[in-house]
Amino acid sequence: MPDTDRLYALSSTYNHPRLSGPDGPGLLINDPVVAMRWYLTNEREENLAVTGHVSDDHGATWRPLRPRELLSDAEQALAAMADDPGPQTRQSAGILRGALAADAADWLDHRLRYVQPDDPTPYRPEEPSPSSWQRGGHIWALALGTLPDEDMLKHLTARFTAPQAEGAALLRTGAAEMLDALALAEAPARSEEAQLLAALAHFNRLAFGFETGQLHELVEDAQRSILDHLITVHPATAPVAEAHPRPGHPANQAARAYLNRLSFIGADGEQRLLDDAAAALAEAVTAAEQQPDQAPAHNATDVQAPAIPGYPKHLEGDLQAAAQWRLISPVARRAAEQTMDRLARATSALAQATAAADANESASPQQDAALLSHHSLHQELEELTARHALLMHASVLADAEAAAEPAKHAAVVAAAQATEGQRRASTAAEIVAAEDAFMAHVNGAEDRIAATLSEQRRLTREALQRIFPYAVTSTGRHTVRRNLLENSGLGIDAYTQASRAIGESARKLESVEAAYRSGAVSFGRPSVSQEDVEQARAALQRAQTRFADMRISRPNTVRALKALDGAAHRDPSPSEAPAARAARIAAQSRERSKATAPAAPRTDPAAEQVRQAHNSSAQAHHPGVRRA
């Protein structure tokens, strides 16, 4: 069974020349074998770029997940299944290992016999060329961090009509070269300059291909690691790096370009090419040093504190949002774990049905049923993840709206502190100026609070339109709202059903315990055993747990739906009138004064009359206009 503490979030982006940009399918699951097979099935060069993240604390925090780490987790899970005492589990481990090798062979074959999607004469060769075999080894080691295993090679060579005898050897050679280059990139300080230049050339040639997504990021990380060290030790670039250490400086960039050029020429290359590269470096450095340094100057005092601390909040992604919602809603978490477990079992059943099927015959009814079950559970998990993600986006909005009130109170306190010196004025004009300054502080802070809430509502609306594109009308939004509530097991009669289940389970447990203590046996029925009592007691505990989870999940869900309803309503709510805002602030001040009970201040009767006359005249001449 998978470690439920670890969650894998795999998202994808279309990188096809004609479908570049939009988000593709995703998967949030706790089973590394299912996640690895999903990666190998969906990640394709110039089609889908897959990005992975992993969480070790039920989805509270996330970190990037490399394919090699995911493969290692999958292999560990299969090894644990192989050591299981149950023969069926051990058999499933062997079948899943073979299915994983077949998926890996298909993934690598798309790179060995790669054809550009925009090629006017696309032709997929029957067998890879020697250079393709070697490039496939580079990609394999870059993504998965290992040498190709025998099971994968067996599935791979069986796909070709006339596989080359040296193909597997070239594949292993390319993988070994990439592993050596990655080792140099991880510890460049312990390597010689010639080795680093050769490894840099290797990465530069690989980056010239069509790889995108995390695979391209792996190449860029290796290039950056080598250049960061090489620029400080190479005789031609060390002075430049010392004078201009910032990587964004034009002189520093010119030195890095020189090293990239030198990696292709080689330290022992043609002297004419070396002289041209050195001259180009000197010319670029001279031109860069004549330009003023335009490094951005960051002033910490210019950064304004957020109107609502922590908001607007941008979630990492929809998959991560779904996992965070399951930390809030126990009902959602239980539903997700059950669906994940069913999908993992369906994946194993499909692998067994496929392994037992004859490739020369049509699919059997068992294989069709396993395929249908696997597809429907995948779709069910995707819909569940989408609903949970939207609820989390709405929950963040609800939290922001709840945090807005304390922020408004804090703004009033801050305004009072900022104008404390002006409030000690003695003349009528000074009193009016102090009140105007106080209201200006409050108005500015509350306007920023309103802008923060508007931005958070915009993010929620974007999430609604992205996850459920059909929710553009009132009918569509009503359908989404009903599905979010009903499909979460929190309908109108959910409390009644959960309470009734507790009563029925309690009565059954009482009956079973009484029958077990008396030892009486009904006619035609077996005697009650201790196992029956434990099963009845476990059923009661499950019913009580479901009811307790519902008491936590339902208020959170209703709260999120209420915030979602407000965000989906596009018409902005009218802003608070100045008179109402002033009255609210005065009421808050009176409440605080009652709590602290300060001494009554001394007032000037003349100044008080002037101030009241000023307020009445301002309201008469400018109704509904806020004083600046």
N, C-alpha and C positions, 0 to 999 in steps of 0.2 A: 504494500500500500504506500502511496506517496506521503511525503512529509507535508502535512497541511499547514505548517508554519511558513513554508516557502511557497511563494506565488510567482508564476512566470507570466509576464505581460509581453506579448509579441504583437506589434503593430506593423503595418506595411503601407507603402506609398507607391503609387504607379509611377514608374520612370520610363515607360514606353514613349518613343518620340511623339506619338499622337495622343497619349494619355498621361502627360507629365503633370504631377502636382496633386491630384485628388487622393484622398486617403483610401486605402484598400481595406481588405478584411483584417480582422485581429482576433486574438485568442487570449483569454485570461483563464489560467488553469493551474492546478497544483501538482500535476503529474508530469515529470520531466520527459518520459518516453513519448507521451502524446504531444508535448510541446516540441520536442526535437523532430518528430515526424512531420508535424505541421510546418516547421521551418524548412525542412528539406523539400516538402511538397510545394510550398508557395514561393520561396525565395528564388528568383530567376533573374538572370542578367538582362538588363533593358526590358524588364516587365514589371517585377515587383521587388522593391528593396525593403527588406525586413529589418526592423530595429527591435531589440530585446531589452527588457528591464526585469530585474528580479528583486523580490522583497523577502526578507528573513523574519519579518514580524507581522505577518498577516496582512500586509499592505499598508502599514503606517508610513514606512520610509522605503525608498527605492534607490537602486543604483544600476548603472548600465550592465547589461548581460552580454557577454561575448559568446558566439556560437560554440567555441571550444569548451567553455564552462558548462553550457547546456548539455553538450555531448557527454562530458564527464559525469554530470548528474544522472543522465539517462543510463549510462553504463553502470554506475553504482546501483541504481534501482534495479536493473536487470540482474546484476550479480546477487543482490539481496533476494530477488525472486528465485534465482537458481539454487540458493542455499536453503530455501523454505522446505520444511519437512513434508509438505503436501505434494504428491506427485503431479496433480493437475497444475499447481502453480509453477512447478519446475518445467513442465511441458509448455506452459504459456510463455515462460521466459525464453525458451529456445525459439519458439515461433516468432515472438516479438523481436528477438535479436535478428532473425533472418529478414523480417519485414523492414527493420531499420536499415539493414545493409542494402536491401533492394531500393529503398527510398534514396539512400546516399548515392547509389550507383546511377539512378535516374537523374539526381541533382547534378552530379559531376558530368554525366553524358551531355547535358545541355551546354556545358562549357567546352567540352572536348570537340563537339561538332556544332559549335555556335554559328548562327547565321543572323546577321543584323536584321531587325524587323523592317527597316526601310531600304533593304537591298532590292534593287529593281529586278534582279534575277536570283531570287532566293534558291539556294541549292544546299540540301543537307547531305553531306557525303556519307557513304556507307561505312567508312572507317576513318578515324582521326589521322591527321598527319603527325609526324614525329614532333614537330614544334607544339602541336596541340596537346599531345600527351604530356610534354614537359610543362606547358602552361597550366594544364589541369592539376599537375602535382603542386605547382606554386599556389594555386587557388585553394586546393585542399588543405595544405599546411597552414596557409594564412588564416583560413576560416576556422578550421577544426584543431589545429595545433598538434597533429599526430601524423604518423606515416600511414598510408592506406593499408587496411587490413585485408587478409585473404578472402574473407566472406564478401566484402564489397567488390574486390577485384573479380571474383568468380561471377557475380551478378553483372558486372560491367562488361567483361569480355563476352558474355553470352548474348549481349545485345547487338553485336556486330556480326555481319555475315562472314567476313574474313579478317579477324583481328590480327594485328601485327604481333610478331613474336616478341619484339623488343618494346612493345607499348607499355607493359607493366613495369619493366625496368626503368624506362624513361619517366614514368609517372612517379616512381619512388625516388629517382634521382632529383627530379624537380622539387618534390616535397622536402627532401633532405637539404637542398640548397636554400629553400625558404626558411626552414627551421634554423639553419646556421645564421642566416641574415637576421632573423628575429632575435636570436640570442645576442648578436652584436648590438642590435638596437636597444636591447634591454640593459646592457652594461657597456656603453661605448668607451668609458674611461679605461677599461682593461684591454682595449684592442689597439692595434696599430693603425696608422693613418691609411695605409694602402688597403687594409681590410675594410675599413669604414668606407672608403671611396668605392670599393667594389660592391659592398652591400647597398650603398646609396644608389649606385647605377642600377642595381637589381630592382630596387623599389621604384626608381624612376621609370624603368621600362614597364613595370607592372601597372603603375599608375596611368600610363598612357593608354591603357585599354578602356573598356566600356564598363568597368565595375563601378557601382554606385552604392550608396547606403553605408552600412557598417563596414563592409569589406574595404571600401575606399577610405573610410576613416581609419582603419587599421594601418593601411599603407601610409597615410598622411602622418599618423602618430609615430610610426617608425622613421619616416623621413625627418620629422621635426626633432626627434631624439638624437639622431645622428648629427644633424646640422648644428643643434645647440652645443654639442661638444666639439665638433670638428672646427667650427668657426673660431673657437678660442685657442686651438692648438696648432692649426695650420700656419706656417710662416707668412703666407700671403694675406691671410685674413685676421690673424690675431691682433695686429695693431688697430685694424678697423673695429673689431669687436670691443676692444678696450676703450677706444675713443667714443664709440656709439653703441653702448650695450643694449639699447632698446630695440627689440626685433622689428618694430614698425618704422624705424628710421630708414630713409632711402639708402644711406651708406651701408647699413647693416643688411638690407635686402639685396644690395648689389653684391656684397660678399657672399651671401647665400646662393645667389644666382651663379657666381663664379664657381663655387664648389659643385653645384649641380652640373655645370658645363664640364668641369674638370673630371667628374665621375665618368662621363661618357668618353672623354678623350683618353683618360688613364694617366697615371703618374709617369709612365714610360712611353707616352704617346708621341706623335709627331711634334717636333719642336716648333714648327710654324704655328700649329694650332694652339700650343701652350702659350706662345708669345702673344697671339691674338687675344686669348682669354685674359692674360695678365694686363694687356693694354686696355681692354674693355673694362676691366675692374678698376684700373687707375682712373680712367676717364669718368666712370660712373661715380666713384667716390669723390673726385674733385667737384663734379657738378652738384652732388648731394650736399657737400660741405659748404658750398656757396649759398645754398638755400637756407632761410631761417628755420630753426627748429619749431615745428608746429605741434609739439606735444600738447595734448589737452591738459589744461590746468583745472584740477578738481578742488573746489573750495567747499569744505564740509559745512561752513556756515550758510552757504547758499541753498543747501538742501532743506526743503520745508518738510516738517513732520506731517505724516498722513493725517487727514481729517478724522478718519476712523482707523485706529491702530490695526494693522494687518490687512487692510482692505483698500482697494479692490484686490481680491485674491484670484490668482490664475492657477488652476489645477494643472498638474503635469500632463494629463491626458485622460481620455474617457475610460480607458482600462484601469488606470490608477484611481480615477474617481469612483468607479464601481467597487473596487476593493476597499476604499475608505468608507463607502456607505455601508458595507457589510460589517465594518467595525462598529457602526452606530446601531444598525438594525440586526438583532439576533435572528429574526425570521428570515431576512434576506441572506444572511450568512449560511443558515441551515439549508435553505433552498439551493444555494449555489454549490455547497459541498456535496449535496445529494446528486445534483445534476452532473458535477464533475466526476463523481464516482461512477455514475451510470455510463458516462461517456468513455471513461477508461475501460470499463468492462466491455462496452460495445466495440471499442477499438481492438481489444484482445480477441473477442469473438469473431470480428471480421477478418483478422489476421489468420485465425485458425481455419475459418471457412475458405479463405483464399488459398492457404497452403494445401488444404485437402482437395481442392478443385483441380480438374484436368484442364490444362491450357488449351488443348485441342477441341474441347467440347464447350457447349454453351453453359452459362452460369446455372447452377443448381438452385432450387427453391431456397435452400438454406443460405446460400451465398447472397441471393437477392434480399432475403429477409434481414441478414446481417448488414448488408449495405444500406438498406432503407432505415434500419434502426440507427446506424451510425450517423447517417445524414440528418435524420430528424433530431437526434440529440445534439449534434453540432449546432443546428439552427435554434434549438431551444436554449442552449447555453448562450448563444449570441444575443438572442432577444432578452434573456435574463440580464446579461451584462449591460445591454443598452438601457434597460429600465433602471437598473441600479445606478448607472452613471448619471442619468438625468436627475434622479432623486438627489444625488450628492451635489450636483450643480445647484439645484434648488435649495438644498439645505445650507449651502454656503451663503446664498442670498438671504435666507432667513436669519442666519447668524449675523450677517452684516446689518440687517434691519434691526435686530435686537441690540447690537452694539452701538447703533446710532444714537439712542437715547442717552446712555452714559457719556458719549462723546459730546452731545449738546450741553449736558450739565457741566462737563469739564471746560467747554468753550466759555460758558458764562463765568465760571470761576477764574479762568485765565484772563478774560476781559476785565473782570473786577480788579485783579491783581495788576494788570497793565495800566489801568487808569486810577490806581489808588491815590496817587499824588494829586491828580486833578480834582478828585472828589472833595478835597479839603478847601475848595474855593469858598470865598466869602461873598463875592458879588454875584448878581443875577446872571450876568453874561458868562462868568466863569462856570457857574453851575450848569447852564445850558450847554456850554462847550464840553464839559465833562460828560454830560449825558449823551451828547452826540458822539463823542469819542468811544464811549462804552458800547453804544449800539452799533457803531461801525465795526468794532472788533467782533461783536456777536454775529452781526449779519454776514461778515466775511467768512467766519468759521462755519456758520450753518449753511452758507452757500456751497462751501467746499464739501461739507457732509452730504448735501443733496447731490452734488456732482459725483461723489464717490458711489452713492447708492445707484445713481443712474448708470454708471459704468458697470457696476456689478449686475444690474438688471440686463444690460446689453449683453454681457457675457452669458447670462443664463438663457436669453432668447437665442443667441447664436448656438448654444448647446442644444436647445430644443429643435431648432431648424436643422442642425447637422445630424442629430441622432434620429429624429422623426421628421423627415422632410415634408410629410403630408400634413403636418399640424400647422397649416397656414390659414385655415378657416376656423370659425367657432366650432363647427362640427368635428373637424379634425382634432382640435385641442380637447374637446369633450371626450373623444374616443381615447386619446392618450391618457387623460386623467383617469378615466374608468379603468383602463388596462393597468395603469400604475397601482391603483388601489386593489382591484379585484385579483389581479395576477400575483399580488404579493401576499395573498391569503388573509387580507385585512378587510373583507367586505362588511356589509352591514350586519350580517348575522354571524360574523366570525367569533365574537365574544360569546355568543350564546352557544355555538357549537363547541367551542373550547371548554366552556364551563360544563356543558352536558357530558363531554368526554371524560372530564374528571369525575363526575358523579357516577357514570357507568363503570369506569375502571375501579373506583373505590368499592362499589357494590360487588363487582365481580371478585375483587381481592378478598373481601369479607366472606363471600360465599365459598371461595376456594379454600381459604384458611379454615373455615368451620368444617368443611368436608374433610380436610386433611387431619384435623385434630380428632374428629369423631371416628374416622376410619370407615364410615359407611360408604357403600358402593351402590350406585343406582343400577337398576336393571338394564343390561345391554351397554353399559358404559364402563370404561376401565377405571381403576382406582386413582385417586388424586395423589400425585407424587410431590416431593419437595421441589422438583424442577417446575411443575405447574405453578406452585406458589411463587417461585422466583420470577417466572414469566409474568404473572399477574402483577406482582409488585413493580417490575420494570415497566410494564405498560402504564401503571398509575404515575410513576415518576416521569415518563415521557409526556403524558398528558399535562401534568403540572408544569413541566418545563416549557411546553408549548404555550400554555396560558401565561406564564411569567414573561416569556419572550414577547408575546403579543402585547402585553401591557407596556413594554418598552418600545416596541417597534411602531405600534399604531400612532401614538402621539407624534413621534418623530416624522412619520410618513405624512400625516395630516398637516403638520407644520410646514414641511417641504412643499406639499401640494398647494397650500395657501400662498406661499411665496411665489411658486411657479405661476399661479393664476394672476398674481399682480404683475409679474414680469411679462406674461404673454399679452396683457392688455397694453397696447401700444400708446394709447393716449396718456400723456404725462399727467400726474395728479397736480391740481392747482397748488401753487406755493402758498405758504402761510402768510396771511396779511400782516403788515407791520404792527397794527394795533393788537392783533391776537398774539403776535410774537412778544410784544412788550408786556402784555398782560400775563402771558405764561411765565416770562422771566421774573416778573414781579411776584407772582405766586410762588415760584421756586425760592426766591429770596426770602419771602415771608416764612416759608417752611423751615429754611435753614436758620432764620433768626429765632424762631420759636425753639429750635433745638439747642442753640447756643445761648439764648437769652442775654444779649448784650445790653449795656446801659443805653438809655435814650439819648440820642445826640441833641446838641443845642442847635436850634434853627433860628434864622433871621426872618421875622414876619414879612419884611419888605421884599426880601429876596424870594420868599416862597410865593408871594403874590405875583411877582414878575415872571417867575417860572411857570405858574399855572396859566397866566395870560399868554405866554409864548406857546405853550402846548395847545391851548384852545385855538389860537389863531392859525397855527400850522395845520391842524386838522381841518379847520374850516376852509382854508385856501387850497390845500393839497390833500384831498381825501384819497386814501388808498396808496399814497406815495410814501415810500420808505425814506426816512431821513438818512443822509449819507454820513 
